[in-house]
Amino acid sequence: MEFFARQFGTLGRAQPFGETERTAFLAELYHRTSAAIAPAVARRQATRGPCNRMGVFFISSTEALGHAILDPYYFLALRRNRDDHIVFVGPPRSAYRAASATCLQIAEQYGDYVESDDDFLLNLSWMSMGMLTAGALTFRLETEVAAQQDQDAAARAFGTEPTDIVIEHYWSLLREAVLRSRDAQDAFAHNRWHMQLPPAFAEAGRAFCSRHGIVLDRPLVVLHARDHGYHRIEKQDFRNAEIANYLPAVEHLLGLGYQVIRIGDTNMRRLPVPGPGFHELPFMDGYHHALDPFFIAHARFMIGCQSGPCSYARALGTPSSFRSMQCCITRSCRRCARWRASSATSPTARRARASLA
């Protein structure tokens, strides 16, 4: 909290951070949040009446697909039974790239999305202020406490609803999910609840399948291998995968009668697989990003790597098998260096690369 207050100008660089400054920061946070969500709260109360408790969560991942789906997923998995009304606060919809906008459509089924251009609020999505509440990993600011600063504003923005303002990021939410699952006294269980897709996704997906001869009554597997050309950030190349290494698995699955749906983007290298049943989604006529979660939701399982699309499998409850997972993100690790060398020179890799030549 002190770091955030200094970073965003509510606390001077040399000013000490005591109880007075903490109270001032909470007041600033409350007023900015209430101003942002007041229209959504008013609409909700006008159509459905007051609720017992409302949850506010900040999201800002307009680029990273994994965070765009998993941040709201873990928030909802942990809190959906606590709050009667969920409000997501995030950037304008126009800021989202197409793939991440698809994630937003899924999340909006479970709460109202409020667009904001307030950097103060948007940067809260990268913070974890769990230390502010003893014995919990979420920072909860109750309306009746915050309203002491401005009773009239509280009544206009929230009515008499208790409101939780949750300031957490993906890792802290995931940590809470794991720790609560290990607590024998806690009824929460990791992976017990999963998201559902909007009905429009199913309608569009079935029309696409009918057009391209994909039979949903037959078993299918989704494949994703992040190509080396996806982006050229060297410290993240441990998340890339060599598509040639997957050729034997694809051929094996096709031989067993599975359909294999490969997802990715149009910059990925093609995998020449003869015969029917193999579909490289981004190159097919009529492709759109909502098809990725549609096929993952219908898959028997997914073969993937450490990249955004695997997050759909986690949020939708599809079993997954991951490849190209290494122990660290540095290139200095000897174990990873040995793994890279053995993987690149294996007979399977050599045979698969030859088929691509």
C-alpha positions as CSV (number, residue, x, y, z in Angstrom):
1,M,0.0,0.0,0.0
2,E,2.8,2.4,0.8
3,F,4.6,1.7,-2.4
4,F,1.4,2.2,-4.4
5,A,0.6,5.4,-2.6
6,R,4.0,6.9,-3.3
7,Q,3.9,5.7,-7.0
8,F,0.6,7.4,-7.7
9,G,1.1,10.6,-5.8
10,T,-1.2,10.2,-2.8
11,L,1.9,10.2,-0.6
12,G,5.1,12.3,-0.9
13,R,8.4,10.6,-1.6
14,A,9.9,11.6,1.8
15,Q,6.6,11.5,3.7
16,P,6.3,8.8,6.4
17,F,3.5,6.3,6.0
18,G,1.5,6.0,9.2
19,E,-2.1,5.4,10.2
20,T,-3.1,8.9,9.0
21,E,-1.6,8.3,5.6
22,R,-3.1,4.8,5.4
23,T,-6.6,6.3,6.1
24,A,-6.1,8.9,3.5
25,F,-5.1,6.3,0.9
26,L,-8.2,4.2,1.7
27,A,-10.4,7.2,1.3
28,E,-8.8,8.0,-2.1
29,L,-9.3,4.3,-3.2
30,Y,-12.9,4.3,-2.0
31,H,-13.8,7.6,-3.8
32,R,-12.2,6.6,-7.1
33,T,-13.8,3.1,-7.0
34,S,-17.3,4.3,-6.0
35,A,-17.2,7.0,-8.8
36,A,-16.2,4.3,-11.4
37,I,-18.8,1.7,-10.5
38,A,-21.7,3.9,-9.4
39,P,-23.5,3.7,-12.9
40,A,-23.3,-0.1,-12.8
41,V,-24.6,-0.3,-9.3
42,A,-27.5,2.1,-10.2
43,R,-28.4,-0.1,-13.2
44,R,-28.3,-3.2,-11.1
45,Q,-30.5,-1.7,-8.3
46,A,-33.0,-0.4,-10.8
47,T,-33.4,-3.8,-12.5
48,R,-32.9,-6.3,-9.8
49,G,-33.0,-4.3,-6.5
50,P,-30.3,-4.2,-3.8
51,C,-28.1,-7.2,-3.0
52,N,-26.6,-8.3,0.2
53,R,-23.0,-8.0,-0.8
54,M,-21.1,-6.8,-3.8
55,G,-17.6,-7.7,-5.0
56,V,-15.3,-5.4,-7.0
57,F,-12.3,-6.8,-8.8
58,F,-9.7,-5.0,-11.0
59,I,-8.5,-6.5,-14.3
60,S,-6.2,-4.9,-16.9
61,S,-4.7,-7.6,-19.1
62,T,-5.6,-6.4,-22.6
63,E,-2.8,-8.4,-24.2
64,A,-2.0,-11.5,-22.2
65,L,-4.7,-14.1,-22.9
66,G,-3.8,-16.2,-19.9
67,H,-4.3,-13.4,-17.4
68,A,-7.4,-12.1,-19.2
69,I,-9.2,-15.4,-18.4
70,L,-7.5,-16.8,-15.3
71,D,-7.5,-13.6,-13.2
72,P,-11.4,-13.4,-13.3
73,Y,-11.6,-17.2,-13.2
74,Y,-9.8,-17.6,-9.9
75,F,-11.5,-14.5,-8.4
76,L,-14.9,-16.1,-9.3
77,A,-13.9,-19.6,-8.1
78,L,-12.9,-18.2,-4.7
79,R,-15.7,-15.6,-4.2
80,R,-18.7,-16.3,-6.4
81,N,-20.7,-17.7,-3.4
82,R,-19.8,-14.8,-1.2
83,D,-20.9,-11.9,-3.4
84,D,-24.4,-11.5,-4.9
85,H,-23.2,-8.9,-7.4
86,I,-19.8,-8.8,-9.1
87,V,-18.3,-5.7,-10.8
88,F,-15.1,-5.9,-12.9
89,V,-13.2,-2.7,-13.4
90,G,-10.8,-2.6,-16.3
91,P,-9.6,-0.7,-19.4
92,P,-11.9,0.4,-22.3
93,R,-13.1,-2.6,-24.4
94,S,-11.4,-1.0,-27.4
95,A,-8.0,-1.6,-25.7
96,Y,-8.3,-5.4,-25.8
97,R,-6.8,-7.4,-28.6
98,A,-9.2,-9.8,-30.2
99,A,-8.1,-12.9,-28.3
100,S,-8.3,-11.2,-24.9
101,A,-11.6,-9.6,-25.8
102,T,-13.0,-13.2,-26.1
103,C,-11.9,-13.8,-22.5
104,L,-13.8,-10.7,-21.4
105,Q,-16.9,-11.9,-23.1
106,I,-16.7,-15.1,-21.0
107,A,-16.1,-13.2,-17.7
108,E,-18.9,-10.8,-18.3
109,Q,-21.5,-13.6,-17.9
110,Y,-20.7,-13.4,-14.2
111,G,-20.7,-9.7,-13.5
112,D,-20.8,-6.2,-14.9
113,Y,-17.8,-4.8,-16.6
114,V,-17.0,-1.1,-16.0
115,E,-14.6,0.6,-18.4
116,S,-12.1,3.0,-16.8
117,D,-9.2,5.1,-18.0
118,D,-8.0,5.8,-14.4
119,D,-4.4,4.6,-14.1
120,F,-4.8,4.5,-10.3
121,L,-7.5,1.9,-10.6
122,L,-6.1,-0.1,-13.5
123,N,-2.8,-0.6,-11.8
124,L,-4.4,-2.1,-8.8
125,S,-4.8,-5.3,-10.9
126,W,-1.0,-5.9,-10.5
127,M,-1.0,-5.4,-6.7
128,S,-1.5,-7.8,-3.8
129,M,-2.6,-6.1,-0.6
130,G,-3.5,-9.3,1.2
131,M,-1.4,-8.3,4.2
132,L,-4.1,-5.8,5.2
133,T,-6.5,-8.4,6.4
134,A,-5.3,-10.8,9.1
135,G,-5.7,-14.5,8.1
136,A,-6.9,-13.8,4.5
137,L,-5.3,-13.0,1.2
138,T,-7.8,-10.3,0.1
139,F,-8.0,-6.7,1.1
140,R,-11.6,-6.0,2.0
141,L,-12.9,-2.4,2.4
142,E,-16.4,-2.5,3.8
143,T,-18.8,0.2,2.8
144,E,-19.8,0.9,6.4
145,V,-16.2,1.6,7.3
146,A,-15.3,3.6,4.1
147,A,-18.5,5.6,4.3
148,Q,-17.3,7.4,7.4
149,Q,-15.4,9.6,5.0
150,D,-18.5,10.6,3.0
151,Q,-21.9,9.2,4.0
152,D,-23.8,10.8,1.1
153,A,-21.4,9.4,-1.5
154,A,-21.7,6.0,0.0
155,A,-25.5,6.1,-0.2
156,R,-25.4,7.2,-3.8
157,A,-22.8,4.7,-5.0
158,F,-23.6,1.6,-3.0
159,G,-26.9,2.1,-1.2
160,T,-26.7,0.0,2.0
161,E,-24.8,-2.9,0.4
162,P,-21.7,-4.2,2.0
163,T,-19.0,-4.0,-0.6
164,D,-15.7,-5.9,-0.9
165,I,-12.9,-4.2,-2.9
166,V,-10.5,-7.0,-3.8
167,I,-7.0,-6.0,-4.8
168,E,-5.2,-9.2,-5.9
169,H,-3.3,-10.5,-8.9
170,Y,-3.3,-13.9,-10.5
171,W,-0.5,-15.5,-8.4
172,S,-2.0,-14.4,-5.1
173,L,-5.4,-15.7,-6.1
174,L,-3.9,-19.0,-7.2
175,R,-2.0,-19.3,-4.0
176,E,-5.2,-18.7,-2.0
177,A,-7.0,-21.4,-4.1
178,V,-4.2,-23.9,-3.3
179,L,-4.0,-23.1,0.4
180,R,-7.7,-23.2,0.9
181,S,-7.9,-26.6,-0.9
182,R,-5.3,-27.9,1.6
183,D,-7.3,-26.7,4.6
184,A,-9.4,-29.6,5.9
185,Q,-11.8,-27.2,7.6
186,D,-12.5,-25.3,4.3
187,A,-15.2,-26.5,1.9
188,F,-13.4,-24.9,-1.0
189,A,-11.8,-27.3,-3.5
190,H,-9.5,-26.3,-6.3
191,N,-10.9,-27.1,-9.8
192,R,-14.4,-27.9,-8.4
193,W,-16.0,-25.1,-10.4
194,H,-15.3,-24.0,-14.0
195,M,-16.5,-21.3,-16.3
196,Q,-19.1,-21.9,-19.0
197,L,-19.1,-20.4,-22.5
198,P,-21.7,-17.9,-23.7
199,P,-24.5,-19.5,-25.8
200,A,-23.3,-17.4,-28.8
201,F,-20.0,-19.2,-28.8
202,A,-21.7,-22.6,-29.1
203,E,-23.9,-21.4,-31.9
204,A,-21.0,-20.0,-33.9
205,G,-18.8,-23.1,-33.2
206,R,-21.4,-25.6,-34.4
207,A,-22.0,-23.6,-37.6
208,F,-18.2,-23.6,-38.2
209,C,-18.0,-27.3,-37.7
210,S,-20.8,-28.0,-40.0
211,R,-19.1,-25.9,-42.7
212,H,-15.8,-27.7,-42.4
213,G,-16.8,-31.2,-41.7
214,I,-15.7,-31.4,-38.1
215,V,-17.9,-33.8,-36.2
216,L,-18.5,-32.9,-32.6
217,D,-19.9,-36.4,-31.8
218,R,-16.5,-37.9,-32.6
219,P,-13.7,-37.4,-30.1
220,L,-11.3,-34.5,-30.7
221,V,-8.1,-33.2,-29.1
222,V,-6.9,-29.6,-29.2
223,L,-3.2,-29.0,-29.9
224,H,-1.3,-25.7,-29.2
225,A,2.4,-25.2,-29.5
226,R,3.6,-21.6,-29.2
227,D,5.8,-20.9,-32.2
228,H,9.2,-19.3,-31.9
229,G,8.0,-16.5,-34.0
230,Y,5.1,-15.5,-31.7
231,H,7.2,-12.9,-30.1
232,R,11.0,-12.6,-29.8
233,I,11.4,-12.0,-26.1
234,E,14.4,-14.2,-25.3
235,K,13.8,-14.6,-21.6
236,Q,10.4,-16.1,-22.5
237,D,11.6,-18.5,-25.2
238,F,11.4,-21.4,-22.6
239,R,7.6,-21.2,-23.3
240,N,8.0,-21.9,-27.0
241,A,7.7,-25.3,-28.5
242,E,9.0,-27.1,-31.6
243,I,5.9,-28.1,-33.6
244,A,7.8,-30.8,-35.4
245,N,8.1,-32.7,-32.1
246,Y,4.3,-33.1,-32.0
247,L,3.9,-34.9,-35.3
248,P,4.1,-38.4,-34.0
249,A,1.4,-37.6,-31.4
250,V,-0.8,-36.1,-34.1
251,E,-0.4,-39.2,-36.3
252,H,-1.1,-41.5,-33.4
253,L,-4.2,-39.7,-32.4
254,L,-5.5,-39.6,-35.9
255,G,-4.9,-43.4,-36.2
256,L,-7.0,-43.9,-33.1
257,G,-9.9,-42.0,-34.7
258,Y,-9.5,-38.7,-33.0
259,Q,-9.9,-35.4,-34.7
260,V,-7.0,-33.0,-33.9
261,I,-7.7,-29.2,-33.9
262,R,-4.5,-27.1,-33.8
263,I,-5.0,-23.5,-32.5
264,G,-2.6,-20.6,-32.7
265,D,-2.2,-17.8,-35.2
266,T,-1.4,-17.3,-38.9
267,N,2.3,-16.7,-38.2
268,M,2.8,-20.2,-36.9
269,R,4.6,-22.8,-39.1
270,R,2.2,-25.3,-40.8
271,L,2.4,-28.9,-39.9
272,P,1.8,-31.0,-43.1
273,V,-0.3,-33.9,-42.0
274,P,-1.8,-36.0,-44.8
275,G,-5.4,-37.3,-44.6
276,P,-8.6,-36.0,-43.0
277,G,-9.1,-35.2,-39.3
278,F,-6.3,-32.6,-38.8
279,H,-7.4,-29.0,-38.8
280,E,-5.2,-25.9,-38.3
281,L,-7.8,-23.5,-37.1
282,P,-6.2,-20.1,-37.9
283,F,-5.9,-20.9,-41.6
284,M,-9.4,-22.0,-42.0
285,D,-12.1,-19.9,-43.6
286,G,-14.4,-18.2,-41.1
287,Y,-12.0,-18.5,-38.1
288,H,-12.5,-16.2,-35.2
289,H,-11.0,-16.3,-31.7
290,A,-14.2,-17.5,-29.9
291,L,-13.5,-20.9,-31.7
292,D,-10.5,-21.5,-29.5
293,P,-12.4,-21.9,-26.2
294,F,-15.2,-23.6,-28.1
295,F,-13.1,-26.5,-29.2
296,I,-11.1,-26.6,-25.9
297,A,-14.5,-27.0,-24.1
298,H,-15.5,-29.9,-26.4
299,A,-12.1,-31.6,-26.4
300,R,-11.4,-34.9,-24.6
301,F,-8.1,-33.3,-23.6
302,M,-5.7,-30.6,-24.7
303,I,-2.0,-30.9,-25.6
304,G,-0.3,-27.6,-25.0
305,C,2.6,-25.6,-23.6
306,Q,3.2,-22.7,-21.3
307,S,1.2,-20.2,-23.2
308,G,-2.1,-18.3,-23.0
309,P,-4.5,-20.8,-24.7
310,C,-3.7,-23.5,-22.0
311,S,-5.5,-21.2,-19.6
312,Y,-8.7,-21.9,-21.3
313,A,-8.4,-25.5,-20.5
314,R,-7.9,-24.7,-16.8
315,A,-10.8,-22.2,-16.7
316,L,-13.1,-24.6,-18.6
317,G,-12.1,-27.8,-16.8
318,T,-10.6,-29.6,-19.8
319,P,-7.8,-32.2,-19.0
320,S,-4.4,-31.1,-20.3
321,S,-1.0,-32.4,-21.1
322,F,1.8,-29.8,-21.2
323,R,5.1,-30.0,-23.1
324,S,8.1,-27.7,-23.0
325,M,7.9,-27.0,-19.3
326,Q,11.3,-26.2,-17.8
327,C,12.4,-25.5,-14.3
328,C,13.4,-21.9,-14.8
329,I,13.3,-18.9,-17.1
330,T,17.0,-18.3,-17.3
331,R,19.3,-19.7,-19.9
332,S,22.0,-20.4,-17.4
333,C,20.4,-23.4,-15.8
334,R,22.4,-26.5,-16.6
335,R,19.4,-28.8,-16.3
336,C,17.4,-26.8,-18.8
337,A,20.4,-26.6,-21.1
338,R,20.7,-30.4,-21.1
339,W,16.9,-30.7,-21.7
340,R,17.1,-28.4,-24.7
341,A,20.0,-30.2,-26.2
342,S,18.5,-33.7,-25.7
343,S,15.1,-32.5,-27.0
344,A,16.5,-31.0,-30.2
345,T,18.7,-34.0,-31.1
346,S,16.2,-36.8,-30.2
347,P,15.4,-39.3,-33.0
348,T,11.7,-38.2,-32.9
349,A,12.7,-34.6,-33.3
350,R,15.0,-35.3,-36.2
351,R,12.4,-37.4,-38.0
352,A,9.7,-34.8,-37.5
353,R,11.9,-32.0,-38.7
354,A,12.8,-34.0,-41.8
355,S,9.1,-34.3,-42.7
356,L,8.8,-30.5,-42.6
357,A,11.8,-29.9,-44.8
